[in-house]
Amino acid sequence: MVLKHVVVVSVTILTIPAALVLFAIDIDSYWLFILNAVLVSSCVLPIALAITWHRSVRRRSGARTSAESGDPHRNHLKLFHN
């Protein structure tokens, strides 16, 4: 939980100098949009995979717990309704 906060604060601290440099260079808006699109699109897949992994691990642990308990009627419920 603390690591999330550290990452958010560090990205914020690094973004401000980058914005000031781009403002001082007086770069064209088109190139700023292209740079923004490249940076954002490179983050989509890792974030999507992290969310998917987190949800699949949580569901798998619930299914494993009910399977280990020996209740055959609850195994299929844990897989789909967790």
N, CA, C and O of each residue as an XYZ file, in Angstrom:
328
protein
N       0.827     -1.188      0.000
C       0.000      0.000      0.000
C       0.871      1.252      0.000
O       0.549      2.230     -0.674
N       1.950      1.229      0.735
C       2.834      2.388      0.806
C       3.537      2.593     -0.532
O       3.777      3.729     -0.941
N       3.869      1.493     -1.216
C       4.549      1.595     -2.501
C       3.701      2.355     -3.519
O       4.239      3.109     -4.330
N       2.378      2.162     -3.483
C       1.495      2.897     -4.389
C       1.630      4.390     -4.172
O       1.704      5.157     -5.132
N       1.662      4.803     -2.928
C       1.761      6.225     -2.615
C       3.119      6.786     -3.032
O       3.210      7.915     -3.514
N       4.150      6.007     -2.850
C       5.489      6.451     -3.244
C       5.551      6.644     -4.761
O       6.129      7.618     -5.241
N       4.964      5.730     -5.500
C       4.969      5.833     -6.958
C       4.177      7.051     -7.415
O       4.623      7.774     -8.305
N       3.025      7.288     -6.829
C       2.207      8.436     -7.224
C       2.936      9.742     -6.934
O       2.942     10.645     -7.771
N       3.537      9.850     -5.782
C       4.253     11.082     -5.425
C       5.477     11.275     -6.314
O       5.742     12.392     -6.760
N       6.226     10.210     -6.579
C       7.427     10.353     -7.409
C       7.082     10.707     -8.850
O       7.779     11.513     -9.466
N       6.027     10.125     -9.395
C       5.608     10.486    -10.759
C       5.160     11.940    -10.808
O       5.450     12.649    -11.772
N       4.462     12.383     -9.783
C       4.040     13.777     -9.739
C       5.235     14.707     -9.664
O       5.272     15.734    -10.342
N       6.200     14.355     -8.852
C       7.399     15.197     -8.715
C       8.196     15.225    -10.018
O       8.759     16.263    -10.366
N       8.253     14.124    -10.734
C       8.983     14.089    -12.002
C       8.212     14.748    -13.149
O       8.823     15.207    -14.114
N       6.906     14.799    -13.061
C       6.094     15.392    -14.128
C       6.232     16.905    -14.164
O       6.243     17.498    -15.242
N       6.334     17.521    -13.029
C       6.404     18.992    -12.982
C       7.655     19.509    -13.694
O       7.518     20.406    -14.526
N       8.863     19.008    -13.426
C      10.023     19.491    -14.195
C       9.930     19.185    -15.694
O      10.360     19.990    -16.521
N       9.374     18.032    -16.040
C       9.211     17.705    -17.453
C       8.278     18.694    -18.132
O       8.534     19.107    -19.263
N       7.209     19.077    -17.464
C       6.287     20.063    -18.036
C       6.959     21.424    -18.177
O       6.738     22.123    -19.166
N       7.773     21.805    -17.202
C       8.474     23.084    -17.288
C       9.490     23.096    -18.437
O       9.650     24.108    -19.120
N      10.167     21.977    -18.642
C      11.122     21.892    -19.751
C      10.394     21.986    -21.088
O      10.821     22.724    -21.976
N       9.311     21.251    -21.235
C       8.551     21.314    -22.483
C       7.961     22.704    -22.716
O       7.855     23.153    -23.857
N       7.586     23.367    -21.659
C       7.065     24.730    -21.774
C       8.177     25.690    -22.191
O       7.943     26.595    -22.991
N       9.379     25.502    -21.660
C      10.508     26.381    -21.994
C      10.989     26.162    -23.427
O      11.451     27.104    -24.069
N      10.889     24.950    -23.929
C      11.315     24.657    -25.301
C      10.350     25.281    -26.311
O      10.736     25.552    -27.448
N       9.128     25.504    -25.915
C       8.073     26.023    -26.785
C       7.817     25.058    -27.948
O       7.859     25.425    -29.122
N       7.551     23.816    -27.565
C       7.321     22.752    -28.535
C       5.903     22.857    -29.091
O       4.993     23.319    -28.403
N       5.723     22.429    -30.334
C       4.430     22.499    -31.002
C       3.423     21.558    -30.321
O       3.802     20.507    -29.806
N       2.160     21.937    -30.323
C       1.109     21.146    -29.673
C       0.975     19.755    -30.286
O       0.714     18.785    -29.574
N       1.151     19.653    -31.593
C       1.041     18.358    -32.256
C       2.033     17.363    -31.666
O       1.668     16.218    -31.397
N       3.272     17.777    -31.463
C       4.279     16.883    -30.924
C       4.009     16.557    -29.453
O       4.350     15.470    -28.986
N       3.404     17.485    -28.732
C       3.019     17.172    -27.348
C       1.938     16.095    -27.304
O       1.976     15.204    -26.456
N       0.975     16.179    -28.221
C      -0.073     15.153    -28.281
C       0.508     13.799    -28.670
O       0.109     12.772    -28.120
N       1.451     13.791    -29.616
C       2.086     12.534    -30.021
C       2.885     11.943    -28.848
O       2.806     10.744    -28.582
N       3.643     12.782    -28.160
C       4.416     12.317    -27.003
C       3.496     11.765    -25.913
O       3.779     10.727    -25.313
N       2.401     12.466    -25.668
C       1.438     12.022    -24.668
C       0.815     10.685    -25.075
O       0.651      9.801    -24.234
N       0.471     10.531    -26.340
C      -0.135      9.284    -26.808
C       0.833      8.115    -26.667
O       0.426      7.016    -26.290
N       2.107      8.341    -26.966
C       3.095      7.270    -26.842
C       3.281      6.876    -25.377
O       3.350      5.691    -25.053
N       3.361      7.865    -24.501
C       3.554      7.566    -23.081
C       2.346      6.864    -22.479
O       2.501      5.907    -21.721
N       1.154      7.325    -22.806
C      -0.055      6.726    -22.228
C      -0.292      5.334    -22.792
O      -0.625      4.415    -22.045
N      -0.123      5.165    -24.104
C      -0.392      3.855    -24.695
C       0.589      2.792    -24.225
O       0.255      1.608    -24.202
N       1.789      3.199    -23.851
C       2.740      2.209    -23.351
C       2.407      1.750    -21.933
O       2.964      0.756    -21.466
N       1.525      2.444    -21.251
C       1.140      2.068    -19.888
C      -0.127      1.226    -19.838
O      -0.422      0.633    -18.800
N      -0.875      1.157    -20.916
C      -2.177      0.490    -20.882
C      -2.036     -1.013    -20.651
O      -2.698     -1.562    -19.771
N      -1.197     -1.675    -21.412
C      -1.069     -3.128    -21.284
C      -0.552     -3.567    -19.915
O      -1.126     -4.489    -19.336
N       0.504     -2.953    -19.363
C       0.941     -3.394    -18.022
C      -0.120     -3.179    -16.944
O      -0.260     -4.008    -16.045
N      -0.862     -2.088    -17.022
C      -1.906     -1.843    -16.022
C      -3.031     -2.856    -16.173
O      -3.529     -3.383    -15.179
N      -3.433     -3.132    -17.406
C      -4.499     -4.117    -17.631
C      -4.072     -5.501    -17.149
O      -4.868     -6.215    -16.539
N      -2.831     -5.885    -17.414
C      -2.350     -7.185    -16.955
C      -2.251     -7.251    -15.432
O      -2.525     -8.294    -14.838
N      -1.862     -6.150    -14.802
C      -1.772     -6.131    -13.340
C      -3.152     -6.285    -12.705
O      -3.305     -7.002    -11.716
N      -4.154     -5.611    -13.270
C      -5.522     -5.719    -12.740
C      -6.050     -7.137    -12.942
O      -6.646     -7.715    -12.034
N      -5.831     -7.693    -14.128
C      -6.290     -9.052    -14.410
C      -5.614    -10.058    -13.498
O      -6.268    -10.965    -12.983
N      -4.300     -9.909    -13.288
C      -3.571    -10.825    -12.427
C      -4.087    -10.737    -10.991
O      -4.254    -11.761    -10.328
N      -4.338     -9.525    -10.511
C      -4.812     -9.357     -9.139
C      -6.169    -10.026     -8.953
O      -6.397    -10.692     -7.944
N      -7.059     -9.857     -9.907
C      -8.389    -10.466     -9.786
C      -8.336    -11.979     -9.925
O      -9.061    -12.689     -9.228
N      -7.487    -12.483    -10.817
C      -7.432    -13.939    -11.005
C      -6.804    -14.623     -9.796
O      -7.223    -15.723     -9.436
N      -5.823    -14.011     -9.168
C      -5.202    -14.600     -7.981
C      -6.197    -14.633     -6.836
O      -6.252    -15.611     -6.091
N      -6.982    -13.579     -6.687
C      -7.961    -13.538     -5.611
C      -9.023    -14.611     -5.814
O      -9.399    -15.286     -4.856
N      -9.516    -14.784     -7.041
C     -10.542    -15.797     -7.299
C      -9.981    -17.202     -7.168
O     -10.653    -18.094     -6.648
N      -8.771    -17.405     -7.627
C      -8.181    -18.739     -7.573
C      -7.982    -19.176     -6.132
O      -8.166    -20.352     -5.817
N      -7.615    -18.266     -5.262
C      -7.408    -18.649     -3.872
C      -8.728    -19.045     -3.218
O      -8.747    -19.934     -2.367
N      -9.839    -18.398     -3.601
C     -11.145    -18.776     -3.064
C     -11.571    -20.145     -3.545
O     -12.140    -20.923     -2.780
N     -11.301    -20.453     -4.815
C     -11.660    -21.761     -5.356
C     -10.812    -22.847     -4.709
O     -11.302    -23.938     -4.417
N      -9.553    -22.545     -4.489
C      -8.678    -23.529     -3.869
C      -9.125    -23.808     -2.431
O      -9.071    -24.950     -1.974
N      -9.555    -22.787     -1.734
C      -9.992    -22.967     -0.351
C     -11.222    -23.858     -0.277
O     -11.290    -24.743      0.576
N     -12.206    -23.638     -1.165
C     -13.405    -24.467     -1.120
C     -13.111    -25.883     -1.601
O     -13.727    -26.837     -1.124
N     -12.171    -26.033     -2.546
C     -11.820    -27.376     -3.020
C     -11.118    -28.155     -1.921
O     -11.323    -29.362     -1.787
N     -10.301    -27.484     -1.145
C      -9.590    -28.158     -0.072
C     -10.517    -28.500      1.088
O     -10.227    -29.402      1.874
N     -11.632    -27.779      1.193
C     -12.550    -28.053      2.291
C     -13.340    -29.331      2.057
O     -13.894    -29.895      3.001
N     -13.401    -29.802      0.798
C     -14.070    -31.060      0.510
C     -15.540    -30.919      0.182
O     -16.243    -31.928      0.119
N     -16.029    -29.721     -0.027
C     -17.432    -29.519     -0.369
C     -17.557    -29.435     -1.891
O     -17.249    -28.390     -2.464
N     -18.001    -30.508     -2.568
C     -18.037    -30.500     -4.032
C     -19.100    -29.566     -4.606
O     -19.003    -29.173     -5.769
N     -20.097    -29.209     -3.826
C     -21.161    -28.349     -4.336
C     -20.752    -26.877     -4.368
O     -21.359    -26.083     -5.087
N     -19.761    -26.519     -3.619
C     -19.355    -25.117     -3.566
C     -18.204    -24.806     -4.521
O     -17.899    -23.635     -4.746
N     -17.560    -25.823     -5.085
C     -16.415    -25.571     -5.957
C     -16.791    -24.741     -7.172
O     -16.103    -23.769     -7.483
N     -17.855    -25.095     -7.860
C     -18.234    -24.341     -9.052
C     -18.762    -22.960     -8.713
O     -18.648    -22.049     -9.533
N     -19.336    -22.774     -7.531
C     -19.827    -21.461     -7.136
C     -18.675    -20.499     -6.861
O     -18.759    -19.320     -7.207
N     -17.628    -20.976     -6.260
C     -16.485    -20.117     -5.944
C     -15.777    -19.660     -7.213
O     -15.230    -18.558     -7.252
N     -15.781    -20.482     -8.237
C     -15.090    -20.105     -9.460
C     -15.784    -18.949    -10.172
O     -15.118    -18.095    -10.756
N     -17.108    -18.913    -10.131
C     -17.830    -17.934    -10.933
C     -18.474    -16.798    -10.121
O     -18.811    -15.763    -10.696
N     -18.647    -16.957     -8.843
C     -19.353    -15.947     -8.041
C     -18.529    -15.460     -6.878
O     -19.074    -15.225     -5.799
N     -17.274    -15.304     -7.053
C     -16.437    -14.865     -5.941
C     -16.432    -13.376     -5.866
O     -15.782    -12.804     -4.991
